[in-house]
Each structure stands twice: as structure tokens, then as C-alpha cells.
Amino acid sequence: MAYVNAFFGWMWRKKGFFALVLASAVLFLVLIFPFGDLSDAVTSVIARNSNNAVYLQFDDLDLSVIPAPAVAATGVSADLLTLPTLTIQYLKLRPAYLSMLFSPLKLFKAARGDMESAMYAGVLALAHVRADGILGGDVNLDLSPEKAEQGALTTRADIEVDELDLNRLQEWSALPVKLQGKLSADVGLKVNTSMQEQPEGEFTLKVAKFVLPSGPVNTMAGPINLPTVSMANVLFRGRLVGGRLLLEEGTFGQKGEPVHGRIKGEMAVRFIPAGNGQVTPAIGNYNLTADLNMTTMFEKELGFAFLLDNYKTPGQGGNRYLMRIQGTDFYNPPAITRVSNF
């Protein structure tokens, strides 16, 4: 026993030396190891584990240690089945190392195939994601698991989007109309993977230099032709609470533009699992108040502004429409009433 105590005592006295050796080994690994040669191996592993649904490639792979250990890749391209190729100039992934260190049981269960623990470990592995040059903008994502129970995981997700190109987003997604502009957003949500609890949180969406090109737009009353709509700024700010979307602030355009106004209100929004990891939003009843201003010239181009004559207040160079819009869903015509103030 005396020899054991002496051995550990010697190690403690030499702790500075061993710390230097360990740090040197890590630094050597980071600087010398050819992480870039792992490209083909990573591509193969991701394709195999996703049943060839995701094919990921990158030009270079690197490991950084400052300010915290992270994996970074440049020239990333992802092919996702029928979707167009998604390219990212710079991608950085930083796991939540401390949370992993204090969650050994969760990691052990995840390795043994426990689904709940696997989701928990996955969130820790993708705790901090930075993507520069994605769809013309930058995205930062922070994930933090809050609770895991009954086979589901509740996660806090904070998303920051900076100047995404709406035109490129429309090409990659299924937006029903062509849009132009730069989208920025700050979103903070609590999300349950099984949707046993509806997402809750807050959001701010901003679009600079918004343009809706002229053309047909599908509505509840059928397709209508819209003139080109241009606005310097669009802003929506609100919350998701108890299966309802509360729009606390909505502004579009500014004084002096052909069309501008404000909107606020609430609507029922529930997210329903659709299988294969997909979620479908279901819109229910809504109650909105709109303050819409249009110039006389824009009304002539619009062609159907006369349908809103009951809510019109004439002004200099155009008209103001102040109204409340209510309905049970978006499949039936709304009830519109005139109001005296916003």
C-alpha cells in the first residue's frame, strides 16, 4: 500500500509535467493529423446511416481548439434526395463537451440503442452549429436538451439567421410564390420531438428589400394577378404559446411606398407529426387587425381594391383600409368588419 501511495504522490508532484505532455499530444494531433483525408470516409458513413438519403461532401476538414474544440469544414455540399444541392461555404460543429462529460449514463444508453438517450446525445453533439454562406446568408443554431421522458425529448433551439436570400430559398424549398429580399431572423423555441407538447417560444423575422414580382397568386377565392410589390422592410414579431401564434407586431413597407401598413392578432397553429420525421402545420381560427394603405395608382394596378370599399377611408394620394379579419380556417371566406382604430 505504501508503494501505491508513493506512486500517486510522485504523479501529483509531477502533475505539471504530465499536463504539458498531454497538451503537447493534443496540439500535435490537431496540427499534424490529416483530417482532410477523412472526407471520403465521412461521406460514406453519412450516406450509409441515412440510407443514401443524404450525400455530404466537403473540400477540407479541420479541428480547432480555440475557443473550444470543434470540427470545421469548408466547401460543403449536401444532396438531399429530390431537393437541389445545398452548398455551405463554411460549416462548424461544436458539441456540448461539459454536458457530455456529466451525462455518461445517457451516452452509454445511446450506445446500447436507447432511442430517447440517442436523441439526447444527438442534441449534445450538435449543440452549436455555424453555417456561413448558406443560401446566400449565415445561420447559427444552438441546441440544449431540457428533458427526456416517455420516449420523447424537449429541446431548446435558438436560431439566428442573417440575410438569407429569399430567391435562393424559394428554389430550394416549396414556397408557393417567388420572393426576393434578404431574410434575417431570431427564433427561440422549445420543441418536443414527439409533438406531445406544442412548440413554444418567440420569433422576430425581418426582410430587407422585399419584392413580390407580378404574377398570379393562389388564394381562397382562386388565383389572382398581383402587380409587383416592393417594400424597403418587412417585420414580424410574436410568440408561439399553447398552440396559438400571437402576432404582436407586424409592419410592411413604409410611408411613401405604393403599399404599406401594419397587422396584428392571433391564430391557432398546431404542428402534427406526418411520419418519417416530418411535421405539418395545421391552421385553425384566426383574428387579425390590419391597417392597409395604398396609393391610387397601386389600387388601379391591383384591379380588385374596390372589393374593400366598405373599409376605406380616403386620404391624400390614396386610401386607408382599417379592418378586422376573422375566420375559422383558411379554407372558408373570412368575416371582415370595419374598425375605427388599430
N, C-alpha and C positions, 0 to 999 in steps of 0.2 A: 504493500500500500504506500510505503514511503517513497518507492521509486515512481509510482504513478503521480503522487503529489509533486515530486521533484520535477517530473517531466512537464506537467501542466504549468508549474511555476516558471520553468525555463521558457515555455512558449509565451507566457504572459509578459515576461521581461523582454522578449524579442518581438512583441506584437507590432512594433513599428516596422521591423524588417519584413515580417510576413505580409503586412498591409502593402508595403512597397512592391513586393513580389507579385501579389495579386493584382494590384493596379497596373503594373507593367505588363502582366499577361493579358489583361483585358485590353489595354492600349495596343499591344502587339496584334491581338485578334482583330480589333477594329481597323487598324491601319494596313495590315498585311493580307488578311483573309480575302480572297477574290469573290466577294459577294455577287459581283456582276455575272459570274459564271453560273449562278443558280437560276438564271432566268428561265431556261427550258424546263428545269425541274419544277419550279413553282407553277409554271403554265400547265404542266402535265398534272400536277396534284390538284389544282383548282378545277380543271376540266373533268377529271375523274370523280371528284367528290360532288360535283354539281350535275353529274350525268350528262356532261357535254353541253349544259345549258349556258355556261359562262366560259369564254375563252379569253384569258387575260395575257397580255404581252407587255413588256416594257423594255426600254433601251438600256437602262442602268439601274442597279440595286445597290443601296449603300446602308450602312449602320452608323447612326450618330449617337453620341453620348452626352452632348450638351444641348439644352439644359437638363435633359433626361434621356435615357436610352430609347431610341426609336428607329423604325425602319422607313427608309425613304426610297422612292423610285421616280425616275423621270421618263418622259415619252411613253406614258401608259396608254394602252388601247384595250377596250373591252368589247367583245362581240356577245350580245345577249339575244340569242335565237333570232327572231324576226325583226328585232329593233336595229336601227342603224348603229354603226360603230361609234362608241362613246370614247372620246380622247381626253386625256388629262395631262397637262404639261408636267405637273409635279404633284406627287401623292406621298403623304407622310402619315404613318400609323404609329401611335404611341399607346401601348397598353397601360392599364392601371396597376403598376407593379406592386405598390403597397397593399392594395386591396387583394391582389392575388396572394401575396405573402401571408395575409391574415385570413385567407379562405382555403386552407389546404383540404378540408373535408369536401367542399364544393368541387374543387378541381379533381379530387380523387373519384367522386361520384360521376363527374362528367366523363372521366376516362373510362369508367365502367359502363357507360351508356345511359345514365340517367338524364332524361330529356330536360327536366327542369334545371338541373345543375349545368347541363351543356349550354343552355341559353344564358344562364348567369355568367358562365365562363366566357362565352362569346361576346357578351357586352363588355366585360373587363378587357378582353383582347382588343376590342375596337373602341376603347374609352375615349380616345382623342384622334380624330381624323381631320386632316387638312388636305384639300384638293384645290390646287391653283390651275387656272387655265382650263376649267371645265365649262363647256357651253359658253365660252367667252367671258366667264367670271370666276369667282373664287367662292369656295364653300368650306366652312368649319363646322364640325359636328362633335359634340361632347355627350357621351352616354354615361349614365350612372344607375346601376340596379338598385331599386329601393326595397322590393320584397318579392319573394318567390313562394307561391303556395298553390296547391291544387293543380299542379302541372302547368302553371302559367307564371309569367314574370312581368312585374310592373317596373318600367324603366323611365327615368327622367332623361329627356332628349332636348338638348339646346342646340339650335341650328342657326348659324349666321351665314347669310348669302349676300354676296357683294357683286352687283352689276352683271347678273346673268343676262345673256342675250335672248330676248323673247322669241326672236325669229328662229334661232337655232334650237331653242327649247321646243318650239312648235313642230319642227322637223323630227325631233327625237321622241316626242310624246304624242298624245292623241287629242290635242286641243282642237275644238270644233271650228275655230276661226283663226285666221292668220293675224298675228300680232307683232308689233315692233316696239322696241324700247329696252331699257335696262332695269332689271328687277333686282331689288335689294330687300332683304327680309331679316327679321329677328323673331325666332319662334322658340317658345319653351313649352314642352308638353310632357305630361305623364301618360304613358301608353301601356296598356295591358295586352300581352301577346295573344291572349285568347278572346279579347274583347268582352270578357265578363264584366268589365267596367269600361265605360266610355272614356275616350281621351279627354283630358282637361288641361288647360293652360292658357297662355296668352300669345298674341301674334301682332306683328307690325309688318305690313307689306307696302313697299314704295316702288313706283315705276317712274323713271325719268324718261322724258322724250317719248311718251306713249303715242303710238299711231295704230289705228284700226283702218286698214285700206278699204276702199269702197268695194262693195260686192254683196251678195246675198248672205243673210244670217238666219239660221233656223230659230223660230220662236214657237210658243204655244199656239199662236194663230197661223202658223205656217211660215215659210221663208219670206223675208222682207229684204229689200235692197237698201243699204245704208250708204250715204256719202262717206268720203274719207273723214275720219275723226282724229284730230291731233290735239294733244294736251301736253303742256310742259311737265306736269306732275300729277300722279295719282297716288292717294294714300288711303290705306285701310288699317284700322287698329281695333282690336277687340279681344274677346276671350271665348273659350270653349268651357262650358260649365253644365254638368248634369244633362248632357245630350242636347244642349242648345248652344247656338252660335250667337253671341252678343256682339253686334257691330256698334262700338261706342263712338267711333269717328270714321267718317268716310268722306273724302273730298276728291274731286276730279276736275282738272282744269283750273283756270284762274280768270279773274275779271279781265276782259279784253279779248278773250278767245271766243270762237264761234259758239262753243258749248262748255258750260262749267256748272258746278253745283255741289251739293252735299247729300249724304244719305246716312241714315242710322236706323237701328231697330234690332230685331232678333228673328231667328228661325230655328226650327227643330232640325238637328242634324245627328243622325246615328250612323255609326260605322259597323257594317255587318260582314263577318267573315264569309268569303265566297269560295273557300277551298284553295289548295295549292299555295297557301301563304298570301293570297290576295284579299283585299278588303274593299268593299263597295259602300260609298256614302249613300244614305237614304235621306232625302229632304222631305220634311213634313210641313206643318203650318208655319206661316211667317207673318210678320207685322213690321212693315218698313215705312219710314217717313222720308220723302225725297223733296229736295229743293233744287229744281232744274231751271237753268237759264239758257236760252238760245237766241241767237241773233235772227233777224227777219230773213236774211239771206240763207242761213243754215236751215231754217224751217222750210224754205222753198225747196232746197236740195233734198231735204228729208222726205217731203211729199205726203206724210201722214200725220203731221203735227196737229192738224185740225181735229183729230180724234181726242186730243187733250184740251179742247177749248173750254170745257166746263171747269177746268182747274187753272185757267190762265189769268194772269194779271199783267196788262200791258205796261211796258217800260220803254225807256229811251233806246231805240235801235233794236228792240226785240221784246221778248215776253218772258215772264217768270211763271213757273208751274210749281205750286206748293201742294203736295198731296200725300195721302196715306194709302199704302198698297197692302192689302191683306188677302190671304188665301189659305186653303187647307193643304195644297201641294202645288207643284209646278205643272201638273197635267190638266188642270182646270183653270179657266179665266179668273183673274183676281178681282176683288172688290176694291174700287178706287173711290176715295172721297176727298173732297177739298178741305184743307185745313188752313187756319189763319196764321199759324206760326210754326217754326221749325223746332 
